[in-house]
Amino acid sequence: MSQKTRKATFNLHTEVLAALNNAVADGAAPSKNALVERALIKELKEVQKRSRLARWQEGARDPALLKDISDVETAFNKADAETPGRLD
């Protein structure tokens, strides 16, 4: 099943457009659309990764979250200590 596409228009610097044309001509992708989409997907994943990292860093400074993590670790300490003996 193919995904729907929609036309979008962007302005690119002439050097970027020339590099895009050359990359497609060299076989980097079957079309300019395919290469641009692949590049955007890669960049958007990096944006999401940076956003998650920022949220984790924020959480690392949140006393309530740190207390919750500590409480969970304390609650599971006994169970974690018993587990190795059961795995033999």
C-alpha positions, 0 to 999 in steps of 0.5 A: 500500500503506497502512502499519499503524497502532497505537493510542497514548494520550497525555495532552496539556495542555488548551490543546494539545488545544484548539489541535489541534482548532482546527487540524483544524477550520481544515483544517490536516490531515484529522484529529487523528491526521494532524496529530499524526503529521505533527508527530511526524515533523517533531520526530523528524527534528529530534532525528535532525538534532541527534544527527548534529550532536553526532556530527559535533562529537564527531568534529571533536575526535577526533584519529584521525578527523582524521588519517584525513581528512587521510590520505585528502585527501593520498592524493587530492591528485594525482588531484584535481589531474589531474582538471580537465585531463581534463574539457576 
